[in-house]
Amino acid sequence: MGAEVIIAGGMGQMAVGLFQQNGIQVVLGAPSMEPEAVVKGYLEDSLAIGDNLCDH
């Protein structure tokens, strides 16, 4: 058992590629809020996703 989805505000392309190569979905642009609220929003399909906050 392992992670199936990674939710982050931002992430570099190399890290994104590594997760994807291992079958892990990457969700970028998550808002800065309590982790429980982020997960709840994702599971309810109501999480407001913005731009990837990583600039490298």
N, C-alpha and C positions, 0 to 999 in steps of 0.2 A: 504494500500500500504506500502511496506517495502522493505528491501534489499533482493535481490535474489542471489547475488554473492558478496563475500568479496575477494579482491585482496590484498595480503600482501607479504612483503619480508620474514617474518617469524612469526610463531605463535606456542604456546605450544599446546600439544595434547588435554588438557582439553578444551581450547577455541575452537579448531577445532571441537571437539565432540559436544560442545554446539551449535555451528552454524549448524552443520549437523543435529542434532536432531530437529532443527527448520526449516529444509528444505532449508537451505542456502548453496549454493555451495561455497567451500573454494578453492582459487587458491593461492598457496604458491610459494615463490622463485621469486617474481616479482623484477625486477631491481629497483635501486634507481634512479628515474627520476621524472619529473614533472607529477603530477596526471593526467592531461589531456592526456599526451602522453601514460601513462599506460593504461588508459581506451580506447583510440583510438587503441592501439596495441591489446588489448583484443578483442574489437569488430571486428577488421579486421583479427583476428586469426593469428596475426604476433608477438605477445608479446613473447619475449625470456624468458622462465621460467627456473630458476636454482634450486638450493637446498634450502630447508627450512632453513632460516638463524637463526632460534631460536634453542638454544642448551639446552633447558630444557623441 
